[in-house]
Amino acid sequence: MSSDLPKPTDSSALPRTSAKGMSLSQDAWRRLRRNRVAMLSLWTLVVICTLTFFTPLLPLQAPDFTQTSLQYSEPTVTPFWLYTFELDTALIARTPEAVSQLEAELPALEAALQQADEQLDRAAATLGNDLSQEDRKEALSVEQKVYDDAWFNLRQKQAEIQDTVQQPYQKLGFAQLGGLSRWMVQLRFALFGDRSINSLCGRDLLGRDMLSRLFWGARISLIVGLVATIVSLVIGVTYGAVAGYFGGWVDDAMMRFVDILYSVPFIFIVIFLITILGQEQVADKLAYWGINRITVFFFVVGAIYWLTMSRVVRGQVISLKHELFVESARSLGAGQARIIFMHLLPNLFSVVIVYLTLTIPRVMLFEAFLSFLGLGVEPPDVSWGLLANEGIKVITPVKIYWWLILFPSAALGTTLLALNFLGDGLRDALDPRLRDE
């Protein structure tokens, strides 16, 4: 080691910036602010995300509130206010008591399920391993039926509890709402009463308000893009960093596995996984743990989008792992995991941020494509891809209901363009080669 190297007493005190200076500095921020397109894109995304988050607070009609008499109504601004938002506050007030009574029955049902499970295990243990699969199934038919009945009773009671919680909102025209969304809907009713904005973006086949469905569809589309990208980020960054740091046969084996995955079409993987996880028994088990199809969809999409990120991170780690700050950490006894996660990965922040902004549009477009094919989000939930699919279905030689195509496409296109322009701006601002310009 050269004598001019810093001599901290602990490896955590070592500098974590490489010679290439890949950090989000004030100089990079100034360059980003000078890029008007990037800043406009950034503020566009801030507005979209803010409105999306506070959608339950906005005076919109319920997204699934049907009025068949207004089928395919064109966009209109007169009258501006409609008085159709009739939230049953009395039913909401009675909900906690009803839920408490139902939850009081859960312990007995759970105990019955556990007892049936133990009986099934004991009966299976007495049979041994000599019987065929069909004979074993027939021998355990009585115990299996008791177990299935106990499981059905428990799931039915849990579904009844959920229906009781959601009933006031489903009557109004909402899909399944989380606790925060339910609270915001109640606050929206307290602020605006039964007033709702008229159909500024027209109505669909069932007379549902397109403006409301655009806002509620944005919640799923943006969450899919963000959650799936974070999942791919965690997998790809970890995988690529480990492969790049260790090198040798470890790197070769890990990258050949990535090459194999690259050769498999993503659409087939998604169809296979969603089909398997969507089977009634599997879906019922997942629902018991609070995992629905949308949650599965988030992680399935994220789990197949990490390949490119792993290659990008691997290349950056290979270029940084022989820098002086890494050698200093190694000489002071820092472990391999500490060097990777505490010294190398912080220096990849700029690369990860740029790739993150470029991956979110790809994931959102992929979700829209799957929903368009009917493999993604299912009614009563709504996303921009599902809205585009509904718009395509009404293109006929007789009449084109243009608002069903224009507004979902404009919302999706604006968001994707803003994300891409922001990613390009961040890439230019964080490029070390531009620091001296």
C-alpha positions, -999 to +999 in steps of 0.1 A: +000+000+000+012+035-007+020+057+023-004+084+012-035+062+016-059+072+044-055+053+077-088+051+094-092+029+124-123+012+110-133+002+075-166+021+079-147+053+079-131+047+045-142+069+016-169+053-004-165+072-036-145+059-064-120+077-086-148+080-112-168+102-088-201+084-094-222+102-068-253+124-068-234+156-062-245+193-061-228+197-095-249+169-110-281+184-095-272+218-111-268+201-145-301+184-140-319+216-132-305+232-164-321+205-184-356+219-188-371+188-204-359+167-175-372+191-149-406+194-167-407+156-167-398+155-130-426+179-121-451+161-143-443+129-125-446+146-091-481+159-101-492+125-114-480+106-084-495+132-060-529+131-077-527+093-079-520+089-042-548+113-031-573+099-056-598+087-029-599+123-016-608+138-050-645+145-057-647+119-084-675+093-091-669+058-079-649+039-106-674+010-108-706+030-104-727+019-133-754+039-151-765+020-181-788+048-192-757+069-198-739+042-219-712+057-241-720+093-231-696+117-247-674+140-225-693+168-210-688+197-185-724+207-179-735+204-153-701+203-136-714+187-104-734+155-100-750+145-067-747+107-069-720+099-043-742+084-015-719+068+010-737+048+037-721+062+068-746+044+091-734+011+077-698+021+082-705+029+118-720-005+124-691-023+107-667-026+137-693-043+159-703-067+131-666-075+124-659-081+161-688-106+163-675-125+132-638-125+144-650-140+177-658-172+157-624-175+141-605-192+170-629-221+171-627-225+133-589-223+134-588-250+162-610-272+141-587-268+111-556-276+132-573-307+147-583-319+112-548-314+100-533-334+128-558-363+122-549-363+085-512-365+094-517-393+118-538-413+093-511-407+066-484-419+089-501-452+096-504-461+059-466-463+052-451-459+018-462-491+001-495-478-013-499-462-046-509-426-049-545-434-058-548-460-030-534-435-005-558-409-016-588-433-013-576-444+022-574-408+034-606-397+017-625-393+050-598-374+068-592-353+038-628-343+035-629-333+072-598-312+066-613-296+034-645-288+052-627-272+081-605-252+057-636-241+037-654-229+069-624-209+080-620-192+046-657-186+043-657-168+076-626-147+066-643-138+034-675-128+053-654-105+075-638-089+044-671-085+027-685-068+058-657-043+059-659-036+021-697-036+018-704+001+022-678+010-004-687-018-028-724-006-027-711+027-039-690+013-067-655+007-054-634-024-056-614-038-027-600-008-007-572-008+018-575+008+052-560+041+042-581+043+010-613+037+030-604+064+054-597+089+026-631+080+010-648+088+042-629+121+044-638+129+008-675+124+017-671+147+047-655+174+026-676+172-006-708+153+005-726+136-024-711+159-051-690+144-078-674+159-109-693+152-141-679+129-169-652+152-183-637+122-201-670+105-211-684+071-201-679+035-211-702+006-220-717+004-185-719+041-180-689+043-157-670+076-155-638+074-175-621+103-155-625+083-122-613+051-138-583+069-152-573+081-117-580+047-100-563+029-129-532+050-124-529+037-088-524+001-100-503+009-131-479+031-111-477+007-082-470-022-106-442-002-122-427+008-088-430-024-069-420-047-098-390-024-105-379-025-068-381-063-068-360-065-100-337-039-085-330-059-053-325-091-072-305-077-101-282-055-080-274-082-055-269-108-082-247-086-104-226-073-075-218-108-063-210-121-098-187-091-105-169-091-072-160-128-070-153-132-108-138-164-121-159-195-123-185-180-100-190-151-124-191-175-154-217-197-139-239-169-128-238-151-161-244-182-181-276-187-160-286-151-170-279-160-206-302-190-203-330-169-188-325-143-216-334-171-241-367-178-225-396-155-236-408-135-207-445-137-218-444-175-215-429-173-180-455-149-168-484-169-183-470-201-167-465-186-133-498-167-132-516-199-144-500-220-116-505-194-089-541-187-102-553-223-096-581-224-071-563-243-044-531-223-047-550-190-049-570-200-018-538-207+001-523-174-009-555-155-001-553-170+034-520-151+039-535-119+023-518-124-011-542-117-040-536-119-077-524-084-081-497-089-054-486-121-072-485-101-104-463-074-089-436-099-078-439-121-109-432-092-132-404-079-110-388-113-108-382-115-146-369-079-151-337-081-131-315-096-159-303-064-175-298-047-141-275-076-130-253-072-161-251-034-156-241-037-120-217-065-127-198-044-152-196-015-128-184-037-099-157-052-121-144-017-129-145-006-092-133-036-073-096-029-078-099+008-068-078+020-038-107+024-015-116-012-019-080-023-014-079-002+018-111-018+031-097-052+023-064-045+040-082-034+072-100-067+074-134-059+060-153-089+049-165-096+014-201-089+022-192-056+038-171-046+008-199-054-016-228-038+003-211-010+022-183+001-002-191-009-038-229-006-040-231+030-026-208+040-056-234+025-080-261+048-068-261+070-099-262+040-123-290+024-103-311+055-102-308+061-139-316+025-147-345+026-123-362+055-141-357+037-174-370+003-161-403+016-146-417+026-181-408-008-194-426-026-165-456-003-169-458-010-206-454-047-200-483-046-174-504-027-199-496-053-226-505-082-202-537-065-191-545-058-227-543-096-234-564-103-203-535-118-183-529-090-159-553-069-139-588-083-137-621-064-131-633-050-108-598-036-104-587-013-132-554-002-148-545+018-179-538-014-198-572-027-190-588+006-201-570+005-234-583-031-239-618-019-233-613+009-257-601-013-285-632-035-281-655-007-291-638+003-323-664-006-349-671+004-385-703+021-373-688+044-347-656+049-328-659+060-292-627+080-293-626+090-257-623+054-245-590+052-265-576+087-263-576+094-226-561+061-214-535+062-241-527+099-233-523+091-196-500+061-202-480+079-229-475+110-208-462+090-179-439+069-200-425+099-218-419+117-186-401+088-170-379+083-201-370+120-204-362+121-167-340+090-170-321+106-199-317+138-179-303+119-149-280+099-171-266+131-186-263+148-152-246+119-135-222+111-164-187+117-149-174+126-184-196+158-182-182+171-150-156+193-166-179+206-193 
